[in-house]
Amino acid sequence: MFSFSAEKEHGERKKVFAHAYAKSAMLKGDNATMIERKVKLFLAKRHAPDKFLGRDHTNNHGRWQVEVNPLKSGAYYAKVSRRSEGTAGTIHVCVKDRSRIVPVD
């Protein structure tokens, strides 16, 4: 597609068009909920490792639920790990993420 005498110049030009020829897709919005994700819930601790409270999988609407009984006051957050799914030519990638911290009094 492009021919340059300098390797660096060729590499830079190639990066500009790389996304159009990649064999993966980043899912967003409604399509992102089609892939089941593992969600982990944590209680944030100030001077100790965060406490793992439980896990669940998202449903087809992207919702999940972890029961914490009894619910104590503190700062809670959820994490999902990166996941890629599909076969050659059609790979869907879900990036890892962490929720905002939710304070409970």
C-alpha positions as CSV (number, residue, x, y, z in Angstrom):
1,M,0.0,0.0,0.0
2,F,2.8,2.4,0.9
3,S,6.4,2.3,0.1
4,F,9.0,4.5,1.9
5,S,12.7,4.2,1.9
6,A,12.9,5.0,5.6
7,E,11.6,2.4,8.0
8,K,10.4,5.0,10.6
9,E,8.4,6.9,8.0
10,H,6.9,3.7,6.7
11,G,5.9,2.6,10.3
12,E,4.3,5.9,11.1
13,R,2.2,5.9,7.9
14,K,1.2,2.3,8.6
15,K,-0.1,3.2,12.1
16,V,-2.5,5.7,10.6
17,F,-4.3,3.0,8.7
18,A,-3.8,0.1,11.0
19,H,-7.3,0.4,12.7
20,A,-9.1,0.0,9.5
21,Y,-7.4,-3.3,8.8
22,A,-7.4,-4.8,12.3
23,K,-9.3,-8.0,12.8
24,S,-10.9,-7.0,16.1
25,A,-13.6,-4.6,17.3
26,M,-14.1,-2.6,20.4
27,L,-17.7,-3.0,21.5
28,K,-19.6,0.0,22.9
29,G,-23.1,0.8,24.0
30,D,-25.8,-1.7,23.5
31,N,-23.6,-4.2,21.7
32,A,-21.2,-4.4,24.6
33,T,-23.9,-6.1,26.8
34,M,-24.1,-9.0,24.4
35,I,-20.9,-10.5,25.9
36,E,-21.2,-12.0,29.4
37,R,-18.6,-10.4,31.7
38,K,-17.4,-11.5,35.2
39,V,-17.9,-8.7,37.7
40,K,-16.1,-8.7,41.1
41,L,-17.2,-6.5,44.0
42,F,-14.8,-5.1,46.5
43,L,-14.9,-3.1,49.8
44,A,-12.1,-0.4,49.7
45,K,-9.8,-0.4,52.7
46,R,-7.5,2.5,53.5
47,H,-4.5,0.8,55.1
48,A,-5.0,-2.8,54.0
49,P,-5.7,-4.7,50.8
50,D,-9.3,-4.3,49.5
51,K,-11.7,-7.0,50.6
52,F,-13.2,-9.2,47.9
53,L,-17.0,-9.6,48.6
54,G,-18.2,-11.7,45.7
55,R,-18.7,-12.1,42.0
56,D,-21.4,-12.4,39.4
57,H,-21.8,-12.5,35.6
58,T,-23.6,-9.8,33.6
59,N,-26.9,-10.7,32.0
60,N,-27.9,-9.7,28.5
61,H,-28.7,-6.2,29.7
62,G,-25.3,-5.7,31.3
63,R,-26.8,-5.9,34.8
64,W,-25.3,-7.9,37.7
65,Q,-26.0,-8.5,41.4
66,V,-23.8,-9.4,44.4
67,E,-25.6,-9.8,47.7
68,V,-23.7,-8.3,50.7
69,N,-25.3,-9.3,54.0
70,P,-25.1,-7.3,56.2
71,L,-24.2,-4.2,54.2
72,K,-21.7,-2.3,56.3
73,S,-20.8,1.3,55.9
74,G,-17.7,1.8,53.7
75,A,-16.6,2.5,50.1
76,Y,-17.5,-0.1,47.5
77,Y,-16.4,-0.6,43.9
78,A,-16.7,-3.2,41.1
79,K,-14.1,-4.4,38.6
80,V,-14.4,-6.3,35.3
81,S,-11.4,-7.9,33.6
82,R,-10.5,-7.6,29.9
83,R,-12.1,-10.2,27.7
84,S,-11.8,-11.1,24.0
85,E,-14.1,-13.4,22.3
86,G,-14.6,-14.7,18.7
87,T,-12.8,-16.5,16.0
88,A,-10.2,-15.3,13.4
89,G,-11.6,-12.4,11.5
90,T,-14.2,-11.4,14.1
91,I,-12.7,-10.8,17.6
92,H,-14.7,-8.7,20.0
93,V,-12.7,-7.1,22.8
94,C,-14.1,-5.8,26.1
95,V,-11.6,-3.6,28.0
96,K,-11.0,-3.9,31.7
97,D,-12.7,-1.3,33.9
98,R,-13.3,-0.2,37.4
99,S,-16.5,1.5,38.7
100,R,-16.5,4.7,40.6
101,I,-16.4,4.3,44.4
102,V,-19.8,4.2,46.0
103,P,-19.9,5.3,49.7
104,V,-22.4,3.6,52.0
105,D,-23.2,5.2,55.4
